[in-house]
Amino acid sequence: MLITVAVLFAALLVSRRVGLLPLESPSVFAQSPATAAITQAAPPAQSPTSVPSPSSTNPAAGNTAGQAGAASPRSTVVLDPGHGGTDPGARGTGGIRESEVVMDFAAQTKTALESLGFQVLLTRQGNENPSFDDRSAIANAQRGAVFVTLHVASTGLPGTVRVYVMSDLPGANDTTGLIPWERAQAPFLPLSRRFGDLVQSFLSQRFKGSPRNAQVAAVRQLRTTAAPAIAVEVSSVAVDDRGQLDRMAPGVADAIARGASAFRPSYVVATNPGERP
């Protein structure tokens, strides 16, 4: 159930002070070799306040990619199984818990993505409940990752799946080159919508009754993510048999993986000459 209310840089030193996270231009999609082994970023020591503006870090990345070197073949997807710990998420009358179901969906999605060459990071490994900021920080710490948060609805036509992208956020005119943490998603909205539409297109082919395009909503988890970011919500915990949801997992995983693969060419990072990809 989507909750609509509500780092690697110098050994995490900056993020622990004011939440400034390394961020490339939104025309990149690859991980830094230094972060390849990370499965979970350290949580910020205090609530972060801002992130660097993409335009201030590498404004010409999209125009100079061919000059800088070959694009890195490795790409990163941060998968966020929603809820967890003391927050079970949506619950069905038959005892189905959203927080448990999405872990299984995440495992299958991870496998599907890895089969296409993606590096996959999980925001949680078990029954814990990282904060919204902790989850965003994992994506924000990567060089050019995309972010997918997984949920199961309490309503909706069973057997359908919807993709959500963040609604419009006001931009920031900060001469320091920083954007507020609470509006970190703003520069990435066009890319998020493209990514969301691609994934939703594959889902609609697989699950009858699903929309053809991504929907717009004020999803709290997406707002603070400085990367192309989408929420995928499966319907629903109201089914009598959890097996109905479990049987959807391979199709959802395949659609996310195919969508990420289709999106990858429009979001690539150049490897500088002499730099290991």
N, C-alpha and C positions, 0 to 999 in steps of 0.2 A: 504494500500500500504506500503510495507516494506521500511523503510528508511535505506539504506545500506551504507550511507556515514558516515556520521559521521562514634533506633537501640538500638537496645536496649542493652546497656552495660553501667553500671554505670550511669543510667539515661541519656543516650545519650551523656555523657560528651566526650567520646573519639571521637565519630563520628563528633562532632562539631569542634574538633580540627584538626584532620588529616584524617578523613574518615576511621578509623580502626573500623571494624564491627565484632561482635561476629560471629564465624563460627566454626561449628563442622566438623568432618571428612566427606568426600563425601560418606561415607557408612551409613549415617543417614538420616532419613526422619520422623520428628515429630516436633511439636512446643513446645516451652517452655511454661509452664503454665502461666508464667508472661506475655506472649504476646498473650494470647488467645483472649482477647477482642479488640485487635488492629485492626482497619480497614485501617489505613494509617499511615505510619511512618513520623516523622517530617523530613523535607528536611534538607540535610546537610547545615551548615552555610557557608561553602565554598566548592569549588570543591575538593572531596576526592582524595587521592593520592595512597592509598594502602589498602589491606585487609590482615588479617592473613592467612598464608599458611595453608591449611587443614592438611598437614602432621605435622605441628608444634603444632596444637591445640590438636589433639588426634590421633596420628599415628596408634594406635593399636585398634581403635574402632571396626573395622570389625572383628578382631580376638577375642575380649573379650566381645562381645555383650551378649553372653550366660552367661558369668560369672557375668556381671555387674547387670543383672536383667532382668525382662520381658520387651519385646518391648512395647513401648507406642502404644495404639490402635488409638490415634488421630494423624492425619497427616494434613499438611498445603499445600494448593495450592494458590499461588499468581496469580490472573488473571489480565492481563493488557489490557484493551480496548485501542487500539492504538489511537494516535492523540487526538483531543479535543480542545476546546477553539478556539483560532484564527487559529488553524491548522485543517481543515476539513478532511485532508487526500485525498484519491482518490474521484473524483466526476464524476458522470455519466451525460449524456446529459439529462436524465429525472429528474435531481435534487437529485439523490441519493448521500448521503454523507457517506463516510466510517466511520467517527467518530460517526455518529448516529447509523448506522447499528451494529457496533461492541458492542455498549452498550447493545443492545437487545440480541446479541449472548452471551455476558458475563453474563447477568441475567439468561439465560436458562442454561448455563454451570455451573454457581454457584449452581443452584437448583439441577442439575444432580449430581454434586460432593458431595453436602451436603447429598443427599439421600444415598450415599455410605459411609458416615461417615467422610468426609473431612471437615476440617476448611478452609474456603475460605476468602481471603482478596482481595480487589479490589484496584488497583492503583489510580483509580478515581471513584467518585460517580456520577458525572454529567458532564456538558460541560466545564470542565477545562482541562488544558494541562500541567501536571507535566513534569518536565525535565526528560531526560534519566536517570540522576543520581538519581533523586528522586524516579523514578520507581524501579530502581535496589536496592536502599537503603531499600525499603519495604521488598523485598525478602531477602536481605543480613542481615536484622535485625532479621529474624526468625531462629529458631534452626531447620535446616534441611528441609526447604520448597523447593518446586519445583515451577518453574515460567513458565507461559504460556502467551505469548502476542498474541492478536487477531487482524487480519487485513482482509481487503477486497481488492483484486487486481483490477487494472484498465485494466488488460489484462488477457488472459488465457481462456480456455474452460469453458464457464458458466456451473455451476453445479458441478464443481470439487473443490477439496480442497488439498492443499499441506502443508506439515510440513517442516520447515527449522530448521536446527541446525547450530551453529556457525562453520565457517571454522577454520582450525588449527591456534592456537595462539602460539607464542614462549613462552617457559617456562621462569621462572625466578630463578636464583641461588643467592638468597639473604640470607646472613648468619643471618639476623635478623628474619627470619621466616615469612616475609611479601611478598606478591606478589603485583605488581602494580595494581591499581584500573582498569586501562584500559585493563588488562589481567586477570581479576578476574575469567572469565569463563574457563580459560585454564585447571585447575585441574579437571573440571567437564565434559570435552568434551566426554569421553567415556560413562558416565552416561546419558548425554544429548542425545547422539545418540541412546542409547537403549530406552530411554523414547520416543524420536521422532519416532523411528521405530514402537514401539507398537501403538502409537496413529495413525500413518499413515496407519498401517495395518487395523485398525478398520474403518478408513475413506474410504479406498479403497474398502472395502466390502459394504459400504453404498452408495458411490458416484462413479458411473461408469466413467472411464477415469482418475481417480485419481491415482497417482503413488503408488507403494506398499511399498516403503521405503522413509524415510525422505531425503530431499535434503540438500546440504551444501551450505551456502552462508554467506557473511560477513554482518550479521545483527547487526547494531549498538546497538540495545537495549539489545541483548544477551551478548555482549562483557564484560560489567561491572557487570554481574550478577553472584554472587558466589553461584551457586546452579544449579542443572540440569535445563536446560532452553530450551524452544522451541518456535518457532513462527508458528502460524497456520494462513494460508492465504486462504480465500475463493474467488472463481472467480464467477462473477466480478461485478463491478458497471456499466458495460456496458449493463446490462440487461434492457429491456424496463420497466419491472414491478418489483418494489421492493418486491412484494409478492414472486417472485421466490427465492430471498435471504432469506426472512423470513421463507419460508418452509424448507430451509436447516438447520435452527438453531437447531431444536431438534436433528437431526442426528449428527451434529457437536458436540453438547453438550454431547450426549451419547458417541461418540467416544473418546472424551477427558477424560470423567469420567472413561470409561472402560480402557483406556490406563493408566491412573494414578493408577487405582486399580491394574492392572496387573503389573505395575512397582513397586508398594509399597513393595512387599516382598524382592526385591533386594536392598532396600534403607530404612533400619529401624534403629531406635535409641533405645538403651537400656536405661531403667530407672534404675538409681542407687538405691540400697537398701534403703528403707526409704523415697525415693522421691515420691511425688505424680505424677501420670502420667497426 
